[in-house]
Amino acid sequence: PTTTVPPTTTVPPTTTVPPTTTVPSGPWVAVLNTAGCTFSSSWNCGNLVNLEGADLTGAVLVGSNFSLGSWLRFVNLSGAFLTGAVFNNPDLAFSNLTNADLTGADLSGGDLRSVDFSGANLTGTDFTGAVLAASNFSGADLTGANFTGADTTSVIWP
């Protein structure tokens, strides 16, 4: 069954995404490199990479691939740029994605319990079949987001 999402009451300001053609920099780069992620024009963190509890605040992960079972519980991705990122079946439970840009990201089938998405841009994000119980979407832009078959028990909507 399709879940009806209440209309968004506020739309976060448009975010300018940094270019992805340059080599990324910031304290979060070392965290990804240490975990075994590789960068060409985007990050590839396959092969069950463990990033549990990592601080990736403001990380530029546009178009990145975390689809091979990366462990991402308790990760701080606040203010991160995750446009078009693929997190197929992610375990992001208890993570912080406040004010992150996940436009067009794939979070389908994931464990997203108690994730803080407040203020995030989730335009066109795919949450198909995800477990979103007790997650917070206050102030988030959910325009075109897909929640088909998702568990939205006790979710805080915008």
N, C-alpha and C positions, 0 to 999 in steps of 0.2 A: 504494500500500500504506500501511496505517496503521502508524505507529511506536509501539511500546509504550514508555511512559515509566515509569521506576522509581517506586515510591511515594515521596511526600514524607516525609522523616524528621522535619522540623521545620516548624512553622507559625509564620511571623512574627506578632507581635502585631497586633491589629486597629488600623488607622490611622483617625483621625478626619479626614475630608476637609473642608477649609475651605469655607465657602459660596461659591457661584459667582455670587451675585446682586450682590455688591459689586464695585467697580472694583478690579482686582488691583494690587498694589504689590510692589516689590522690584526689585533691579538687573536681573533678567531681563526685565522689562517693556520697558525701553528697547531691549533686543536684538531683541525681537519686533516692536516698533513700527518700528524702523529697517529691519528686513528686509521690511516691508510687510504684516505680519500685522494683522488688525483684531479688535477685541473688542466683542461685544455681551453675551450671557450666557455665551459661550465664545469661544475663539480660533479664527479662520479664517486659515490660512496656506497658501492655495492659490497657484496660478500660479507654480509652480517657485521658491518662496522658498528662498534660500540661507542656511542656518543652520550651515554647516560650522564645527566647532570652537567653537560658542557655549557659554557657561557658563549653563545654565538650571537650576542647582542649586536644588532646592526649589520649582520653578515650579508654579503651580496651572493645569493645562491640562485640567481635567475637561471631557469632552465635546468637546474641540477637534478640528478637522479639518485634517489634513495630507495629504489624499488626492490632491492634484493634483501629485505629483512633487517635493515639497520635498526639498532636499538637506540631510541631517542627519548626515553622517559626522562622527565624532569629537566629537559633542555630549555635554556633561555634563548629564545629566538625573537625577543622583543625588538621591534623596529627593523627586522630583517626583510630583505627583498627576496621573495621566493616566487616571483612571477613565473608561471609555467612549470614549476618544479613538479617532479613525479615522486610521490611518496606512496606508491601502491601498497596497501596493507601495512601502513606504518604503525609502530608502537610509540606514540607521542603522548601517552597518558601523563597527566599532571604537569604538562609543559606550559611555558609562558610564550604566547604569540601575540601579545598586546601590540597594537599599532603596526603589525607586520603586513606586508603586501603579498597576498597569496593569489592574486588575480590569475584565474585559469589553472590553478594547481590541482593535482590529483591526490586526494586523501582517501580515496575509496577503500572500503573494507578495513579501515584502520581502527585501532584502539585509541580513541581520543577522549577518554573519560577525564573529566575535571580539567580540561585544557582552557586556558584563558585566552579567548580570541577578541577581547574587548578592544574596540577601536580599529580592528583589522579590516583591510580591504579584501573581501572574499568573493568579489565579483567573478561569477562563472566557475567557482571552485566546486569540484566533484567530491561530495561526501557520501556517495552511494554505498549503502550497507555498513557505514561506519558506526561505531559505538560512541555516542557523544554525551552519554549520561553525565549530568551535573556540569557540563561545560558552560562557559560564559561568553555570550555573543553581544553583550551590551555595547551600543555605539558602533557595531560592525556593519559594513555594507555587504548585504547578502544578495544583491541583485544578480539574478540568474544562477544562483547556487543550487546544486542538485542534492536533495536530501532523501531521495528515493530509497526506501528500505532501511533508513538509518534509525538507530535507537536514540530518541531525543528526550528520554525520561529526565525530568527535573532540569532541563536546559533553561538558561536565562537568555531570553530573546531580546533584540534591540527594542 
